[in-house]
Amino acid sequence: MKALENFFKKDQQVYAFVIIGIILIIFPDVLTALAPYIIGITLVVYSIINVFTGIRNPDSEVRLGDAIIKGILGLIILFQEEKSISVIGIIWAMESFYEVAEEIDNYRKRQRFHIISLLSMIISIILAATLIMDPFEHFTVHVIVLGIEMIVTVFIRSRDKKQDLSGGVDQ
């Protein structure tokens, strides 16, 4: 989620973020069925672009090993088709766990605690655990949650941007 959030830094791209969020909420079953193809193709294209970039420009910051492994994962997902939902779900859950772990570490360093963030972390842990326990059953729900998260992220970003412009306090 954070990678997508970082990608959509420009204001015009925020509209695409909201549109994608709405599509995820309205058509979760369709997107669940298409997920292996969307994710598999995306990983393969990412891999190809980064491998060529890394080879053509050895001084680039491209992580060649990461690009190759993501390409292999993309091919596995494509070949497994709908059976790959379990793999995708488990990877998604693990990424969620890593994000929560990073948030915990950040709160520990800052020694500031927000109850809303705690609730968000608890919900993330519960959702990730359900996804690992039964990816086929819970994947569609996670697609909807991702859509909601994407839309909420836009509003949080907008609020934070207004605070930065008005000299507001960082929360």
C-alpha positions as a Markdown table, in Angstrom:
| # | Residue | x | y | z |
|---|---|---|---|---|
| 1 | Met | 0.0 | 0.0 | 0.0 |
| 2 | Lys | 2.8 | 2.4 | 0.9 |
| 3 | Ala | 4.4 | 1.8 | -2.5 |
| 4 | Leu | 1.2 | 2.9 | -4.2 |
| 5 | Glu | 0.8 | 5.8 | -1.9 |
| 6 | Asn | 4.4 | 7.0 | -2.8 |
| 7 | Phe | 3.7 | 6.6 | -6.5 |
| 8 | Phe | 0.6 | 8.9 | -6.3 |
| 9 | Lys | 2.4 | 12.0 | -5.0 |
| 10 | Lys | 1.1 | 14.4 | -7.7 |
| 11 | Asp | -2.4 | 15.9 | -7.3 |
| 12 | Gln | -3.7 | 14.7 | -10.7 |
| 13 | Gln | -2.8 | 11.1 | -9.8 |
| 14 | Val | -4.9 | 11.3 | -6.7 |
| 15 | Tyr | -8.0 | 11.2 | -8.8 |
| 16 | Ala | -6.8 | 7.9 | -10.3 |
| 17 | Phe | -6.3 | 6.6 | -6.8 |
| 18 | Val | -9.9 | 7.4 | -5.9 |
| 19 | Ile | -11.2 | 5.9 | -9.1 |
| 20 | Ile | -9.3 | 2.7 | -8.6 |
| 21 | Gly | -10.6 | 2.5 | -5.0 |
| 22 | Ile | -14.2 | 2.9 | -6.2 |
| 23 | Ile | -13.7 | 0.1 | -8.8 |
| 24 | Leu | -12.2 | -2.2 | -6.1 |
| 25 | Ile | -15.3 | -1.6 | -3.9 |
| 26 | Ile | -17.9 | -2.0 | -6.7 |
| 27 | Phe | -16.3 | -5.0 | -8.5 |
| 28 | Pro | -14.4 | -7.0 | -5.9 |
| 29 | Asp | -15.4 | -10.4 | -7.4 |
| 30 | Val | -14.3 | -9.5 | -10.9 |
| 31 | Leu | -11.0 | -8.1 | -9.7 |
| 32 | Thr | -10.4 | -11.2 | -7.5 |
| 33 | Ala | -10.9 | -13.4 | -10.6 |
| 34 | Leu | -8.5 | -11.1 | -12.5 |
| 35 | Ala | -6.0 | -10.7 | -9.7 |
| 36 | Pro | -3.6 | -13.5 | -10.8 |
| 37 | Tyr | -3.4 | -12.0 | -14.3 |
| 38 | Ile | -3.1 | -8.3 | -13.2 |
| 39 | Ile | -0.5 | -9.1 | -10.6 |
| 40 | Gly | 1.4 | -11.7 | -12.7 |
| 41 | Ile | 1.6 | -9.4 | -15.7 |
| 42 | Thr | 2.6 | -6.4 | -13.6 |
| 43 | Leu | 5.4 | -8.3 | -11.9 |
| 44 | Val | 6.7 | -9.6 | -15.2 |
| 45 | Val | 6.6 | -6.2 | -16.8 |
| 46 | Tyr | 8.3 | -4.7 | -13.7 |
| 47 | Ser | 11.0 | -7.3 | -13.9 |
| 48 | Ile | 11.7 | -6.8 | -17.6 |
| 49 | Ile | 11.9 | -3.0 | -17.3 |
| 50 | Asn | 14.2 | -3.2 | -14.2 |
| 51 | Val | 16.4 | -6.0 | -15.6 |
| 52 | Phe | 17.0 | -4.0 | -18.8 |
| 53 | Thr | 17.5 | -0.8 | -16.9 |
| 54 | Gly | 20.0 | -2.5 | -14.5 |
| 55 | Ile | 21.9 | -4.1 | -17.4 |
| 56 | Arg | 22.0 | -1.0 | -19.5 |
| 57 | Asn | 22.9 | 1.3 | -16.6 |
| 58 | Pro | 25.0 | -0.5 | -14.0 |
| 59 | Asp | 25.2 | 2.6 | -11.9 |
| 60 | Ser | 21.4 | 2.7 | -11.5 |
| 61 | Glu | 19.8 | 2.0 | -8.2 |
| 62 | Val | 17.9 | -0.9 | -9.7 |
| 63 | Arg | 18.0 | -4.0 | -7.5 |
| 64 | Leu | 18.6 | -6.6 | -10.1 |
| 65 | Gly | 18.0 | -9.6 | -7.9 |
| 66 | Asp | 14.7 | -8.2 | -6.7 |
| 67 | Ala | 13.7 | -7.6 | -10.3 |
| 68 | Ile | 14.5 | -11.2 | -11.3 |
| 69 | Ile | 12.7 | -12.8 | -8.4 |
| 70 | Lys | 9.6 | -10.6 | -8.9 |
| 71 | Gly | 9.6 | -11.7 | -12.5 |
| 72 | Ile | 9.8 | -15.4 | -11.5 |
| 73 | Leu | 7.0 | -14.8 | -9.0 |
| 74 | Gly | 4.9 | -13.1 | -11.7 |
| 75 | Leu | 5.3 | -16.1 | -14.0 |
| 76 | Ile | 4.4 | -18.6 | -11.2 |
| 77 | Ile | 1.3 | -16.6 | -10.5 |
| 78 | Leu | 0.3 | -16.5 | -14.2 |
| 79 | Phe | 0.8 | -20.2 | -14.6 |
| 80 | Gln | -1.1 | -21.0 | -11.4 |
| 81 | Glu | -4.0 | -18.8 | -12.4 |
| 82 | Glu | -6.9 | -18.9 | -9.9 |
| 83 | Lys | -5.0 | -21.3 | -7.6 |
| 84 | Ser | -2.4 | -18.5 | -7.1 |
| 85 | Ile | -5.0 | -16.5 | -4.9 |
| 86 | Ser | -3.6 | -18.4 | -1.9 |
| 87 | Val | 0.0 | -17.3 | -2.7 |
| 88 | Ile | -1.1 | -13.7 | -3.4 |
| 89 | Gly | -3.2 | -13.7 | -0.2 |
| 90 | Ile | -0.3 | -14.9 | 1.9 |
| 91 | Ile | 2.2 | -12.4 | 0.4 |
| 92 | Trp | -0.4 | -9.6 | 0.9 |
| 93 | Ala | -0.9 | -10.7 | 4.5 |
| 94 | Met | 2.9 | -10.8 | 5.2 |
| 95 | Glu | 3.3 | -7.3 | 3.6 |
| 96 | Ser | 0.5 | -6.1 | 6.0 |
| 97 | Phe | 2.4 | -7.7 | 9.0 |
| 98 | Tyr | 5.6 | -6.0 | 7.9 |
| 99 | Glu | 3.8 | -2.6 | 7.7 |
| 100 | Val | 2.4 | -3.0 | 11.2 |
| 101 | Ala | 5.9 | -4.0 | 12.5 |
| 102 | Glu | 7.3 | -0.9 | 10.9 |
| 103 | Glu | 4.6 | 1.3 | 12.5 |
| 104 | Ile | 5.3 | -0.2 | 15.9 |
| 105 | Asp | 9.0 | 0.5 | 15.5 |
| 106 | Asn | 8.3 | 4.1 | 14.4 |
| 107 | Tyr | 6.1 | 4.7 | 17.4 |
| 108 | Arg | 8.8 | 3.2 | 19.7 |
| 109 | Lys | 11.4 | 5.6 | 18.2 |
| 110 | Arg | 9.1 | 8.7 | 18.4 |
| 111 | Gln | 7.6 | 7.6 | 21.8 |
| 112 | Arg | 4.3 | 9.1 | 20.7 |
| 113 | Phe | 1.2 | 7.0 | 20.6 |
| 114 | His | -2.1 | 7.5 | 18.8 |
| 115 | Ile | -5.2 | 5.4 | 19.6 |
| 116 | Ile | -6.5 | 5.6 | 16.0 |
| 117 | Ser | -3.2 | 4.2 | 14.8 |
| 118 | Leu | -3.4 | 1.4 | 17.4 |
| 119 | Leu | -6.9 | 0.5 | 16.3 |
| 120 | Ser | -5.7 | 0.5 | 12.6 |
| 121 | Met | -2.8 | -1.8 | 13.5 |
| 122 | Ile | -5.1 | -4.2 | 15.3 |
| 123 | Ile | -7.5 | -4.3 | 12.4 |
| 124 | Ser | -4.6 | -4.8 | 10.0 |
| 125 | Ile | -3.3 | -7.7 | 12.1 |
| 126 | Ile | -6.8 | -9.4 | 12.2 |
| 127 | Leu | -7.4 | -9.0 | 8.5 |
| 128 | Ala | -3.9 | -10.3 | 7.6 |
| 129 | Ala | -4.4 | -13.3 | 9.9 |
| 130 | Thr | -7.7 | -14.1 | 8.3 |
| 131 | Leu | -6.1 | -13.8 | 4.9 |
| 132 | Ile | -3.4 | -16.3 | 5.8 |
| 133 | Met | -5.8 | -18.7 | 7.4 |
| 134 | Asp | -8.1 | -18.9 | 4.4 |
| 135 | Pro | -7.0 | -16.8 | 1.4 |
| 136 | Phe | -9.7 | -18.1 | -0.9 |
| 137 | Glu | -12.5 | -17.2 | 1.5 |
| 138 | His | -11.2 | -13.7 | 2.5 |
| 139 | Phe | -9.5 | -12.4 | -0.6 |
| 140 | Thr | -12.6 | -10.6 | -1.9 |
| 141 | Val | -13.1 | -8.8 | 1.4 |
| 142 | His | -9.5 | -7.6 | 1.3 |
| 143 | Val | -10.1 | -6.2 | -2.2 |
| 144 | Ile | -12.9 | -4.1 | -0.8 |
| 145 | Val | -10.8 | -3.1 | 2.2 |
| 146 | Leu | -8.0 | -2.1 | -0.2 |
| 147 | Gly | -10.5 | 0.1 | -2.1 |
| 148 | Ile | -11.6 | 1.8 | 1.1 |
| 149 | Glu | -8.0 | 2.3 | 2.2 |
| 150 | Met | -7.1 | 3.9 | -1.1 |
| 151 | Ile | -9.9 | 6.4 | -0.8 |
| 152 | Val | -9.2 | 7.2 | 2.8 |
| 153 | Thr | -5.5 | 7.6 | 2.0 |
| 154 | Val | -6.5 | 10.4 | -0.4 |
| 155 | Phe | -8.4 | 12.2 | 2.3 |
| 156 | Ile | -5.6 | 11.8 | 4.9 |
| 157 | Arg | -3.1 | 13.0 | 2.3 |
| 158 | Ser | -5.3 | 16.0 | 1.5 |
| 159 | Arg | -5.6 | 16.8 | 5.2 |
| 160 | Asp | -1.8 | 16.5 | 5.8 |
| 161 | Lys | -1.1 | 18.7 | 2.8 |
| 162 | Lys | -3.4 | 21.4 | 4.1 |
| 163 | Gln | -1.7 | 21.2 | 7.5 |
| 164 | Asp | 1.7 | 21.5 | 5.8 |
| 165 | Leu | 0.6 | 24.6 | 3.9 |
| 166 | Ser | -1.0 | 26.2 | 6.9 |
| 167 | Gly | 2.0 | 25.4 | 9.1 |
| 168 | Gly | 0.0 | 22.8 | 11.1 |
| 169 | Val | 1.6 | 20.4 | 13.5 |
| 170 | Asp | 2.7 | 17.0 | 12.2 |
| 171 | Gln | 0.7 | 14.2 | 13.6 |
